[in-house]
Amino acid sequence: MREILITNDDGYESAGLHALIDALRPLAHITVVAPTIEKSASGHSLTLTRPLRFIEVDDDFYKLDDGTPTDCVFLALNKLYAEGKHPDLVISGINRGANMGEDITYSGTVAAAMEAVLQGIPAIAISQVCEGACEGIEDLGYALAQESIVQIVQQIFSKGFPLLDRHLLNINIPPIPPAQSKGLLTTRAGRRAYGNDAQVHRNPRGLEYYWIGLPRLDWIDTPGTLPTDFEAVNAGYVSLTPVQLDLTAYGEVERLEKWSRELEIRN
């Protein structure tokens, strides 16, 4: 039987995580390792300054005491599977909220998939886009995300993972019911329009503190041969973005070489 390792960054009790488990259980044996508490925007971070502990919640379901999503994947792959054994696929999600454009650099959801591909395991990050702070996510539910991930995993098990080593598949689901979806669309990562949503407050003793808020999901139109993830989701498509871990800006190599030669001449 196929084996899937599942994690997320919203905590082991999150509705999206359990929706993903329910959707994929008929397709494979599922092992779950998820953070004890929400670890959104934790990025690709490992915990190096304190010990971590698996806490068994159910059969093949563990929460990692105060661990990050990256911790969950790293330790699961290295400690829960017998030597020489590994899952066929790692899936991180279903995240509550979008992971598009440059936001993937913050994302604990995407970071967990990054860790999997670093360890040589094909991986998917899947996120449910929602409005604002996702107040209406309970009404929307995860039906389209569940339907989409089942189709994609079935295709992977039948035809193989579509990407090369050290590449992950980043999926974003539009905030619509399945009947309104226009289907799947291959996309590129768009460009986020960021704002300053750091709010200042004072506690009852008058001490100032700051709370980083959730900026609107705005983006900047950029030319390209592929639609961006933002454009696809806004148009009602499920966005499929291939993400590579090689961050080298190859288009800038010539410019940098010219600049560095001028620097050598001056020295």
CORRADA-V931492 format. One record per residue. N is the residue number from 0. SS is DSSP state (2 for helix, 1 for strand, 0 for the rest). PHI is phi as a letter, one per 40 degrees, with the letter a starting at -180 (NA if undefined). Layout:
BEGIN
((N:SS:PHI) (N:SS:PHI))
END
This chain:
BEGIN
((0:0:NA) (1:0:c) (2:1:b) (3:1:b) (4:1:c) (5:1:b) (6:1:a) (7:0:a) (8:0:b) (9:0:c) (10:0:h) (11:0:c) (12:0:c) (13:0:c) (14:2:c) (15:2:c) (16:2:c) (17:2:c) (18:2:c) (19:2:c) (20:2:d) (21:2:d) (22:2:c) (23:2:c) (24:0:d) (25:0:c) (26:0:c) (27:0:a) (28:1:c) (29:1:b) (30:1:b) (31:1:b) (32:1:b) (33:1:b) (34:1:c) (35:0:c) (36:0:b) (37:0:c) (38:0:b) (39:0:c) (40:0:f) (41:0:c) (42:0:g) (43:0:c) (44:0:b) (45:0:b) (46:0:c) (47:0:b) (48:0:b) (49:0:a) (50:0:c) (51:0:b) (52:0:a) (53:1:c) (54:1:b) (55:1:c) (56:1:c) (57:1:a) (58:0:d) (59:0:f) (60:1:b) (61:1:b) (62:1:b) (63:1:b) (64:0:d) (65:0:f) (66:0:c) (67:0:c) (68:2:d) (69:2:c) (70:2:d) (71:2:d) (72:2:c) (73:2:d) (74:2:c) (75:2:c) (76:2:c) (77:2:c) (78:2:b) (79:2:c) (80:0:b) (81:0:c) (82:0:d) (83:0:g) (84:0:b) (85:0:a) (86:0:c) (87:0:c) (88:1:a) (89:1:b) (90:1:b) (91:1:b) (92:1:i) (93:1:c) (94:1:c) (95:1:c) (96:0:h) (97:0:c) (98:0:b) (99:0:b) (100:2:f) (101:2:c) (102:2:c) (103:2:c) (104:2:c) (105:0:c) (106:0:c) (107:2:c) (108:2:c) (109:2:c) (110:2:c) (111:2:c) (112:2:c) (113:2:d) (114:2:c) (115:2:c) (116:2:c) (117:2:c) (118:0:c) (119:0:g) (120:0:b) (121:0:d) (122:1:a) (123:1:b) (124:1:b) (125:1:b) (126:1:b) (127:1:c) (128:0:c) (129:0:a) (130:0:c) (131:0:f) (132:0:c) (133:0:g) (134:0:c) (135:0:c) (136:2:c) (137:2:c) (138:2:c) (139:2:c) (140:0:g) (141:0:b) (142:2:c) (143:2:c) (144:2:c) (145:2:c) (146:2:c) (147:2:c) (148:2:c) (149:2:c) (150:2:c) (151:2:c) (152:2:c) (153:2:d) (154:2:c) (155:2:c) (156:2:c) (157:2:c) (158:2:b) (159:0:g) (160:0:c) (161:0:c) (162:0:b) (163:0:c) (164:0:d) (165:0:g) (166:1:b) (167:1:b) (168:1:b) (169:1:b) (170:1:b) (171:1:b) (172:1:b) (173:0:c) (174:0:c) (175:0:a) (176:0:c) (177:2:d) (178:2:c) (179:2:c) (180:0:c) (181:0:c) (182:0:h) (183:1:c) (184:1:a) (185:1:c) (186:1:b) (187:1:b) (188:0:c) (189:0:c) (190:1:b) (191:1:c) (192:0:b) (193:0:c) (194:0:b) (195:0:c) (196:0:b) (197:1:c) (198:1:c) (199:1:b) (200:1:b) (201:1:b) (202:0:c) (203:0:d) (204:0:c) (205:0:g) (206:0:c) (207:1:c) (208:1:a) (209:1:b) (210:1:b) (211:1:c) (212:0:c) (213:0:b) (214:0:c) (215:0:c) (216:0:c) (217:0:b) (218:1:b) (219:1:b) (220:0:c) (221:0:b) (222:0:c) (223:0:i) (224:0:c) (225:0:b) (226:0:c) (227:1:c) (228:2:d) (229:2:c) (230:2:c) (231:2:c) (232:2:c) (233:2:c) (234:0:c) (235:0:g) (236:0:b) (237:1:c) (238:1:c) (239:1:b) (240:1:b) (241:1:c) (242:1:b) (243:1:b) (244:0:c) (245:0:c) (246:0:c) (247:0:d) (248:0:c) (249:2:c) (250:2:c) (251:2:b) (252:2:c) (253:2:c) (254:2:c) (255:2:c) (256:2:c) (257:2:c) (258:2:c) (259:2:c) (260:2:c) (261:2:c) (262:2:c) (263:2:c) (264:2:c) (265:2:c) (266:0:c))
END
